[in-house]
Amino acid sequence: MFANLKLKIFLCGSHQNRLARSVGIDETVLSKIIHGYRKPTAAQRKLLADFLEADEAWLFERFDTPPPRTEEIGTATIKEAGEDGDD
């Protein structure tokens, strides 16, 4: 996922569909780029960086978060409401 690209679009007060129309990229293609399902071409990277007035390397820095392992999901503990540990 290109979280910085998504953040920059938000900070500019824009929406993906509006940006796509402004730069001439199909909305579904832009969505796939933002979410990491499609690799942007060099021309698309430059076009988006120029339009958003952002550093291209920063804009297209990848953030891939692996899903949690199943054994970690069941071991999380939650402190019950009202439990203060001063018994």
Phi and psi restraints in degrees (range 20) as a CNS / XPLOR table:
assign (resid 1 and name C) (resid 2 and name N)
       (resid 2 and name CA) (resid 2 and name C) 1.0 -98.8 20.0 2
assign (resid 2 and name N) (resid 2 and name CA)
       (resid 2 and name C) (resid 3 and name N) 1.0 79.8 20.0 2
assign (resid 2 and name C) (resid 3 and name N)
       (resid 3 and name CA) (resid 3 and name C) 1.0 -62.7 20.0 2
assign (resid 3 and name N) (resid 3 and name CA)
       (resid 3 and name C) (resid 4 and name N) 1.0 -35.7 20.0 2
assign (resid 3 and name C) (resid 4 and name N)
       (resid 4 and name CA) (resid 4 and name C) 1.0 -65.5 20.0 2
assign (resid 4 and name N) (resid 4 and name CA)
       (resid 4 and name C) (resid 5 and name N) 1.0 -37.1 20.0 2
assign (resid 4 and name C) (resid 5 and name N)
       (resid 5 and name CA) (resid 5 and name C) 1.0 -63.8 20.0 2
assign (resid 5 and name N) (resid 5 and name CA)
       (resid 5 and name C) (resid 6 and name N) 1.0 -46.5 20.0 2
assign (resid 5 and name C) (resid 6 and name N)
       (resid 6 and name CA) (resid 6 and name C) 1.0 -61.6 20.0 2
assign (resid 6 and name N) (resid 6 and name CA)
       (resid 6 and name C) (resid 7 and name N) 1.0 -42.4 20.0 2
assign (resid 6 and name C) (resid 7 and name N)
       (resid 7 and name CA) (resid 7 and name C) 1.0 -62.7 20.0 2
assign (resid 7 and name N) (resid 7 and name CA)
       (resid 7 and name C) (resid 8 and name N) 1.0 -45.0 20.0 2
assign (resid 7 and name C) (resid 8 and name N)
       (resid 8 and name CA) (resid 8 and name C) 1.0 -63.9 20.0 2
assign (resid 8 and name N) (resid 8 and name CA)
       (resid 8 and name C) (resid 9 and name N) 1.0 -39.1 20.0 2
assign (resid 8 and name C) (resid 9 and name N)
       (resid 9 and name CA) (resid 9 and name C) 1.0 -60.6 20.0 2
assign (resid 9 and name N) (resid 9 and name CA)
       (resid 9 and name C) (resid 10 and name N) 1.0 -44.8 20.0 2
assign (resid 9 and name C) (resid 10 and name N)
       (resid 10 and name CA) (resid 10 and name C) 1.0 -63.0 20.0 2
assign (resid 10 and name N) (resid 10 and name CA)
       (resid 10 and name C) (resid 11 and name N) 1.0 -46.1 20.0 2
assign (resid 10 and name C) (resid 11 and name N)
       (resid 11 and name CA) (resid 11 and name C) 1.0 -65.2 20.0 2
assign (resid 11 and name N) (resid 11 and name CA)
       (resid 11 and name C) (resid 12 and name N) 1.0 -26.4 20.0 2
assign (resid 11 and name C) (resid 12 and name N)
       (resid 12 and name CA) (resid 12 and name C) 1.0 -79.5 20.0 2
assign (resid 12 and name N) (resid 12 and name CA)
       (resid 12 and name C) (resid 13 and name N) 1.0 -4.5 20.0 2
assign (resid 12 and name C) (resid 13 and name N)
       (resid 13 and name CA) (resid 13 and name C) 1.0 74.1 20.0 2
assign (resid 13 and name N) (resid 13 and name CA)
       (resid 13 and name C) (resid 14 and name N) 1.0 26.1 20.0 2
assign (resid 13 and name C) (resid 14 and name N)
       (resid 14 and name CA) (resid 14 and name C) 1.0 -111.0 20.0 2
assign (resid 14 and name N) (resid 14 and name CA)
       (resid 14 and name C) (resid 15 and name N) 1.0 179.7 20.0 2
assign (resid 14 and name C) (resid 15 and name N)
       (resid 15 and name CA) (resid 15 and name C) 1.0 -129.3 20.0 2
assign (resid 15 and name N) (resid 15 and name CA)
       (resid 15 and name C) (resid 16 and name N) 1.0 157.0 20.0 2
assign (resid 15 and name C) (resid 16 and name N)
       (resid 16 and name CA) (resid 16 and name C) 1.0 -54.6 20.0 2
assign (resid 16 and name N) (resid 16 and name CA)
       (resid 16 and name C) (resid 17 and name N) 1.0 -44.8 20.0 2
assign (resid 16 and name C) (resid 17 and name N)
       (resid 17 and name CA) (resid 17 and name C) 1.0 -66.5 20.0 2
assign (resid 17 and name N) (resid 17 and name CA)
       (resid 17 and name C) (resid 18 and name N) 1.0 -37.6 20.0 2
assign (resid 17 and name C) (resid 18 and name N)
       (resid 18 and name CA) (resid 18 and name C) 1.0 -67.0 20.0 2
assign (resid 18 and name N) (resid 18 and name CA)
       (resid 18 and name C) (resid 19 and name N) 1.0 -42.6 20.0 2
assign (resid 18 and name C) (resid 19 and name N)
       (resid 19 and name CA) (resid 19 and name C) 1.0 -62.7 20.0 2
assign (resid 19 and name N) (resid 19 and name CA)
       (resid 19 and name C) (resid 20 and name N) 1.0 -44.6 20.0 2
assign (resid 19 and name C) (resid 20 and name N)
       (resid 20 and name CA) (resid 20 and name C) 1.0 -57.6 20.0 2
assign (resid 20 and name N) (resid 20 and name CA)
       (resid 20 and name C) (resid 21 and name N) 1.0 -46.0 20.0 2
assign (resid 20 and name C) (resid 21 and name N)
       (resid 21 and name CA) (resid 21 and name C) 1.0 -64.4 20.0 2
assign (resid 21 and name N) (resid 21 and name CA)
       (resid 21 and name C) (resid 22 and name N) 1.0 -39.7 20.0 2
assign (resid 21 and name C) (resid 22 and name N)
       (resid 22 and name CA) (resid 22 and name C) 1.0 -64.6 20.0 2
assign (resid 22 and name N) (resid 22 and name CA)
       (resid 22 and name C) (resid 23 and name N) 1.0 -36.2 20.0 2
assign (resid 22 and name C) (resid 23 and name N)
       (resid 23 and name CA) (resid 23 and name C) 1.0 -101.1 20.0 2
assign (resid 23 and name N) (resid 23 and name CA)
       (resid 23 and name C) (resid 24 and name N) 1.0 -4.2 20.0 2
assign (resid 23 and name C) (resid 24 and name N)
       (resid 24 and name CA) (resid 24 and name C) 1.0 80.4 20.0 2
assign (resid 24 and name N) (resid 24 and name CA)
       (resid 24 and name C) (resid 25 and name N) 1.0 30.5 20.0 2
assign (resid 24 and name C) (resid 25 and name N)
       (resid 25 and name CA) (resid 25 and name C) 1.0 -110.3 20.0 2
assign (resid 25 and name N) (resid 25 and name CA)
       (resid 25 and name C) (resid 26 and name N) 1.0 138.6 20.0 2
assign (resid 25 and name C) (resid 26 and name N)
       (resid 26 and name CA) (resid 26 and name C) 1.0 -58.3 20.0 2
assign (resid 26 and name N) (resid 26 and name CA)
       (resid 26 and name C) (resid 27 and name N) 1.0 138.6 20.0 2
assign (resid 26 and name C) (resid 27 and name N)
       (resid 27 and name CA) (resid 27 and name C) 1.0 -58.0 20.0 2
assign (resid 27 and name N) (resid 27 and name CA)
       (resid 27 and name C) (resid 28 and name N) 1.0 -41.2 20.0 2
assign (resid 27 and name C) (resid 28 and name N)
       (resid 28 and name CA) (resid 28 and name C) 1.0 -69.6 20.0 2
assign (resid 28 and name N) (resid 28 and name CA)
       (resid 28 and name C) (resid 29 and name N) 1.0 -34.6 20.0 2
assign (resid 28 and name C) (resid 29 and name N)
       (resid 29 and name CA) (resid 29 and name C) 1.0 -65.2 20.0 2
assign (resid 29 and name N) (resid 29 and name CA)
       (resid 29 and name C) (resid 30 and name N) 1.0 -44.9 20.0 2
assign (resid 29 and name C) (resid 30 and name N)
       (resid 30 and name CA) (resid 30 and name C) 1.0 -62.5 20.0 2
assign (resid 30 and name N) (resid 30 and name CA)
       (resid 30 and name C) (resid 31 and name N) 1.0 -42.3 20.0 2
assign (resid 30 and name C) (resid 31 and name N)
       (resid 31 and name CA) (resid 31 and name C) 1.0 -60.4 20.0 2
assign (resid 31 and name N) (resid 31 and name CA)
       (resid 31 and name C) (resid 32 and name N) 1.0 -43.9 20.0 2
assign (resid 31 and name C) (resid 32 and name N)
       (resid 32 and name CA) (resid 32 and name C) 1.0 -65.0 20.0 2
assign (resid 32 and name N) (resid 32 and name CA)
       (resid 32 and name C) (resid 33 and name N) 1.0 -36.0 20.0 2
assign (resid 32 and name C) (resid 33 and name N)
       (resid 33 and name CA) (resid 33 and name C) 1.0 -64.4 20.0 2
assign (resid 33 and name N) (resid 33 and name CA)
       (resid 33 and name C) (resid 34 and name N) 1.0 -50.8 20.0 2
assign (resid 33 and name C) (resid 34 and name N)
       (resid 34 and name CA) (resid 34 and name C) 1.0 -57.6 20.0 2
assign (resid 34 and name N) (resid 34 and name CA)
       (resid 34 and name C) (resid 35 and name N) 1.0 -42.6 20.0 2
assign (resid 34 and name C) (resid 35 and name N)
       (resid 35 and name CA) (resid 35 and name C) 1.0 -87.6 20.0 2
assign (resid 35 and name N) (resid 35 and name CA)
       (resid 35 and name C) (resid 36 and name N) 1.0 3.1 20.0 2
assign (resid 35 and name C) (resid 36 and name N)
       (resid 36 and name CA) (resid 36 and name C) 1.0 83.5 20.0 2
assign (resid 36 and name N) (resid 36 and name CA)
       (resid 36 and name C) (resid 37 and name N) 1.0 11.7 20.0 2
assign (resid 36 and name C) (resid 37 and name N)
       (resid 37 and name CA) (resid 37 and name C) 1.0 -86.6 20.0 2
assign (resid 37 and name N) (resid 37 and name CA)
       (resid 37 and name C) (resid 38 and name N) 1.0 -13.4 20.0 2
assign (resid 37 and name C) (resid 38 and name N)
       (resid 38 and name CA) (resid 38 and name C) 1.0 -140.7 20.0 2
assign (resid 38 and name N) (resid 38 and name CA)
       (resid 38 and name C) (resid 39 and name N) 1.0 136.3 20.0 2
assign (resid 38 and name C) (resid 39 and name N)
       (resid 39 and name CA) (resid 39 and name C) 1.0 -84.9 20.0 2
assign (resid 39 and name N) (resid 39 and name CA)
       (resid 39 and name C) (resid 40 and name N) 1.0 127.0 20.0 2
assign (resid 39 and name C) (resid 40 and name N)
       (resid 40 and name CA) (resid 40 and name C) 1.0 -72.2 20.0 2
assign (resid 40 and name N) (resid 40 and name CA)
       (resid 40 and name C) (resid 41 and name N) 1.0 146.4 20.0 2
assign (resid 40 and name C) (resid 41 and name N)
       (resid 41 and name CA) (resid 41 and name C) 1.0 -73.5 20.0 2
assign (resid 41 and name N) (resid 41 and name CA)
       (resid 41 and name C) (resid 42 and name N) 1.0 165.7 20.0 2
assign (resid 41 and name C) (resid 42 and name N)
       (resid 42 and name CA) (resid 42 and name C) 1.0 -59.6 20.0 2
assign (resid 42 and name N) (resid 42 and name CA)
       (resid 42 and name C) (resid 43 and name N) 1.0 -38.8 20.0 2
assign (resid 42 and name C) (resid 43 and name N)
       (resid 43 and name CA) (resid 43 and name C) 1.0 -66.4 20.0 2
assign (resid 43 and name N) (resid 43 and name CA)
       (resid 43 and name C) (resid 44 and name N) 1.0 -41.1 20.0 2
assign (resid 43 and name C) (resid 44 and name N)
       (resid 44 and name CA) (resid 44 and name C) 1.0 -65.8 20.0 2
assign (resid 44 and name N) (resid 44 and name CA)
       (resid 44 and name C) (resid 45 and name N) 1.0 -40.8 20.0 2
assign (resid 44 and name C) (resid 45 and name N)
       (resid 45 and name CA) (resid 45 and name C) 1.0 -60.2 20.0 2
assign (resid 45 and name N) (resid 45 and name CA)
       (resid 45 and name C) (resid 46 and name N) 1.0 -47.2 20.0 2
assign (resid 45 and name C) (resid 46 and name N)
       (resid 46 and name CA) (resid 46 and name C) 1.0 -65.6 20.0 2
assign (resid 46 and name N) (resid 46 and name CA)
       (resid 46 and name C) (resid 47 and name N) 1.0 -44.1 20.0 2
assign (resid 46 and name C) (resid 47 and name N)
       (resid 47 and name CA) (resid 47 and name C) 1.0 -58.8 20.0 2
assign (resid 47 and name N) (resid 47 and name CA)
       (resid 47 and name C) (resid 48 and name N) 1.0 -48.2 20.0 2
assign (resid 47 and name C) (resid 48 and name N)
       (resid 48 and name CA) (resid 48 and name C) 1.0 -67.7 20.0 2
assign (resid 48 and name N) (resid 48 and name CA)
       (resid 48 and name C) (resid 49 and name N) 1.0 -42.5 20.0 2
assign (resid 48 and name C) (resid 49 and name N)
       (resid 49 and name CA) (resid 49 and name C) 1.0 -63.0 20.0 2
assign (resid 49 and name N) (resid 49 and name CA)
       (resid 49 and name C) (resid 50 and name N) 1.0 -43.5 20.0 2
assign (resid 49 and name C) (resid 50 and name N)
       (resid 50 and name CA) (resid 50 and name C) 1.0 -64.2 20.0 2
assign (resid 50 and name N) (resid 50 and name CA)
       (resid 50 and name C) (resid 51 and name N) 1.0 -45.3 20.0 2
assign (resid 50 and name C) (resid 51 and name N)
       (resid 51 and name CA) (resid 51 and name C) 1.0 -64.9 20.0 2
assign (resid 51 and name N) (resid 51 and name CA)
       (resid 51 and name C) (resid 52 and name N) 1.0 -40.6 20.0 2
assign (resid 51 and name C) (resid 52 and name N)
       (resid 52 and name CA) (resid 52 and name C) 1.0 -86.0 20.0 2
assign (resid 52 and name N) (resid 52 and name CA)
       (resid 52 and name C) (resid 53 and name N) 1.0 -1.4 20.0 2
assign (resid 52 and name C) (resid 53 and name N)
       (resid 53 and name CA) (resid 53 and name C) 1.0 51.6 20.0 2
assign (resid 53 and name N) (resid 53 and name CA)
       (resid 53 and name C) (resid 54 and name N) 1.0 54.0 20.0 2
assign (resid 53 and name C) (resid 54 and name N)
       (resid 54 and name CA) (resid 54 and name C) 1.0 -134.5 20.0 2
assign (resid 54 and name N) (resid 54 and name CA)
       (resid 54 and name C) (resid 55 and name N) 1.0 156.6 20.0 2
assign (resid 54 and name C) (resid 55 and name N)
       (resid 55 and name CA) (resid 55 and name C) 1.0 -66.8 20.0 2
assign (resid 55 and name N) (resid 55 and name CA)
       (resid 55 and name C) (resid 56 and name N) 1.0 126.1 20.0 2
assign (resid 55 and name C) (resid 56 and name N)
       (resid 56 and name CA) (resid 56 and name C) 1.0 -60.1 20.0 2
assign (resid 56 and name N) (resid 56 and name CA)
       (resid 56 and name C) (resid 57 and name N) 1.0 -43.6 20.0 2
assign (resid 56 and name C) (resid 57 and name N)
       (resid 57 and name CA) (resid 57 and name C) 1.0 -62.2 20.0 2
assign (resid 57 and name N) (resid 57 and name CA)
       (resid 57 and name C) (resid 58 and name N) 1.0 -42.5 20.0 2
assign (resid 57 and name C) (resid 58 and name N)
       (resid 58 and name CA) (resid 58 and name C) 1.0 -67.4 20.0 2
assign (resid 58 and name N) (resid 58 and name CA)
       (resid 58 and name C) (resid 59 and name N) 1.0 -43.9 20.0 2
assign (resid 58 and name C) (resid 59 and name N)
       (resid 59 and name CA) (resid 59 and name C) 1.0 -60.0 20.0 2
assign (resid 59 and name N) (resid 59 and name CA)
       (resid 59 and name C) (resid 60 and name N) 1.0 -37.5 20.0 2
assign (resid 59 and name C) (resid 60 and name N)
       (resid 60 and name CA) (resid 60 and name C) 1.0 -107.6 20.0 2
assign (resid 60 and name N) (resid 60 and name CA)
       (resid 60 and name C) (resid 61 and name N) 1.0 29.2 20.0 2
assign (resid 60 and name C) (resid 61 and name N)
       (resid 61 and name CA) (resid 61 and name C) 1.0 -75.3 20.0 2
assign (resid 61 and name N) (resid 61 and name CA)
       (resid 61 and name C) (resid 62 and name N) 1.0 129.4 20.0 2
assign (resid 61 and name C) (resid 62 and name N)
       (resid 62 and name CA) (resid 62 and name C) 1.0 -85.6 20.0 2
assign (resid 62 and name N) (resid 62 and name CA)
       (resid 62 and name C) (resid 63 and name N) 1.0 140.9 20.0 2
assign (resid 62 and name C) (resid 63 and name N)
       (resid 63 and name CA) (resid 63 and name C) 1.0 -127.4 20.0 2
assign (resid 63 and name N) (resid 63 and name CA)
       (resid 63 and name C) (resid 64 and name N) 1.0 102.0 20.0 2
assign (resid 63 and name C) (resid 64 and name N)
       (resid 64 and name CA) (resid 64 and name C) 1.0 -112.5 20.0 2
assign (resid 64 and name N) (resid 64 and name CA)
       (resid 64 and name C) (resid 65 and name N) 1.0 118.0 20.0 2
assign (resid 64 and name C) (resid 65 and name N)
       (resid 65 and name CA) (resid 65 and name C) 1.0 -105.1 20.0 2
assign (resid 65 and name N) (resid 65 and name CA)
       (resid 65 and name C) (resid 66 and name N) 1.0 120.1 20.0 2
assign (resid 65 and name C) (resid 66 and name N)
       (resid 66 and name CA) (resid 66 and name C) 1.0 -70.7 20.0 2
assign (resid 66 and name N) (resid 66 and name CA)
       (resid 66 and name C) (resid 67 and name N) 1.0 149.3 20.0 2
assign (resid 66 and name C) (resid 67 and name N)
       (resid 67 and name CA) (resid 67 and name C) 1.0 -67.3 20.0 2
assign (resid 67 and name N) (resid 67 and name CA)
       (resid 67 and name C) (resid 68 and name N) 1.0 153.0 20.0 2
assign (resid 67 and name C) (resid 68 and name N)
       (resid 68 and name CA) (resid 68 and name C) 1.0 -65.2 20.0 2
assign (resid 68 and name N) (resid 68 and name CA)
       (resid 68 and name C) (resid 69 and name N) 1.0 146.5 20.0 2
assign (resid 68 and name C) (resid 69 and name N)
       (resid 69 and name CA) (resid 69 and name C) 1.0 -72.0 20.0 2
assign (resid 69 and name N) (resid 69 and name CA)
       (resid 69 and name C) (resid 70 and name N) 1.0 145.4 20.0 2
assign (resid 69 and name C) (resid 70 and name N)
       (resid 70 and name CA) (resid 70 and name C) 1.0 -63.2 20.0 2
assign (resid 70 and name N) (resid 70 and name CA)
       (resid 70 and name C) (resid 71 and name N) 1.0 -32.1 20.0 2
assign (resid 70 and name C) (resid 71 and name N)
       (resid 71 and name CA) (resid 71 and name C) 1.0 -70.4 20.0 2
assign (resid 71 and name N) (resid 71 and name CA)
       (resid 71 and name C) (resid 72 and name N) 1.0 -21.0 20.0 2
assign (resid 71 and name C) (resid 72 and name N)
       (resid 72 and name CA) (resid 72 and name C) 1.0 -81.5 20.0 2
assign (resid 72 and name N) (resid 72 and name CA)
       (resid 72 and name C) (resid 73 and name N) 1.0 -25.1 20.0 2
assign (resid 72 and name C) (resid 73 and name N)
       (resid 73 and name CA) (resid 73 and name C) 1.0 -66.4 20.0 2
assign (resid 73 and name N) (resid 73 and name CA)
       (resid 73 and name C) (resid 74 and name N) 1.0 -43.4 20.0 2
assign (resid 73 and name C) (resid 74 and name N)
       (resid 74 and name CA) (resid 74 and name C) 1.0 -79.0 20.0 2
assign (resid 74 and name N) (resid 74 and name CA)
       (resid 74 and name C) (resid 75 and name N) 1.0 -11.3 20.0 2
assign (resid 74 and name C) (resid 75 and name N)
       (resid 75 and name CA) (resid 75 and name C) 1.0 -95.9 20.0 2
assign (resid 75 and name N) (resid 75 and name CA)
       (resid 75 and name C) (resid 76 and name N) 1.0 -4.2 20.0 2
assign (resid 75 and name C) (resid 76 and name N)
       (resid 76 and name CA) (resid 76 and name C) 1.0 -67.8 20.0 2
assign (resid 76 and name N) (resid 76 and name CA)
       (resid 76 and name C) (resid 77 and name N) 1.0 138.1 20.0 2
assign (resid 76 and name C) (resid 77 and name N)
       (resid 77 and name CA) (resid 77 and name C) 1.0 -113.8 20.0 2
assign (resid 77 and name N) (resid 77 and name CA)
       (resid 77 and name C) (resid 78 and name N) 1.0 144.2 20.0 2
assign (resid 77 and name C) (resid 78 and name N)
       (resid 78 and name CA) (resid 78 and name C) 1.0 -121.7 20.0 2
assign (resid 78 and name N) (resid 78 and name CA)
       (resid 78 and name C) (resid 79 and name N) 1.0 127.3 20.0 2
assign (resid 78 and name C) (resid 79 and name N)
       (resid 79 and name CA) (resid 79 and name C) 1.0 -71.4 20.0 2
assign (resid 79 and name N) (resid 79 and name CA)
       (resid 79 and name C) (resid 80 and name N) 1.0 127.7 20.0 2
assign (resid 79 and name C) (resid 80 and name N)
       (resid 80 and name CA) (resid 80 and name C) 1.0 -69.7 20.0 2
assign (resid 80 and name N) (resid 80 and name CA)
       (resid 80 and name C) (resid 81 and name N) 1.0 148.5 20.0 2
assign (resid 80 and name C) (resid 81 and name N)
       (resid 81 and name CA) (resid 81 and name C) 1.0 -60.4 20.0 2
assign (resid 81 and name N) (resid 81 and name CA)
       (resid 81 and name C) (resid 82 and name N) 1.0 133.4 20.0 2
assign (resid 81 and name C) (resid 82 and name N)
       (resid 82 and name CA) (resid 82 and name C) 1.0 88.8 20.0 2
assign (resid 82 and name N) (resid 82 and name CA)
       (resid 82 and name C) (resid 83 and name N) 1.0 -8.3 20.0 2
assign (resid 82 and name C) (resid 83 and name N)
       (resid 83 and name CA) (resid 83 and name C) 1.0 -83.6 20.0 2
assign (resid 83 and name N) (resid 83 and name CA)
       (resid 83 and name C) (resid 84 and name N) 1.0 115.9 20.0 2
assign (resid 83 and name C) (resid 84 and name N)
       (resid 84 and name CA) (resid 84 and name C) 1.0 -111.6 20.0 2
assign (resid 84 and name N) (resid 84 and name CA)
       (resid 84 and name C) (resid 85 and name N) 1.0 -6.7 20.0 2
assign (resid 84 and name C) (resid 85 and name N)
       (resid 85 and name CA) (resid 85 and name C) 1.0 76.6 20.0 2
assign (resid 85 and name N) (resid 85 and name CA)
       (resid 85 and name C) (resid 86 and name N) 1.0 10.1 20.0 2
assign (resid 85 and name C) (resid 86 and name N)
       (resid 86 and name CA) (resid 86 and name C) 1.0 -103.0 20.0 2
assign (resid 86 and name N) (resid 86 and name CA)
       (resid 86 and name C) (resid 87 and name N) 1.0 26.4 20.0 2
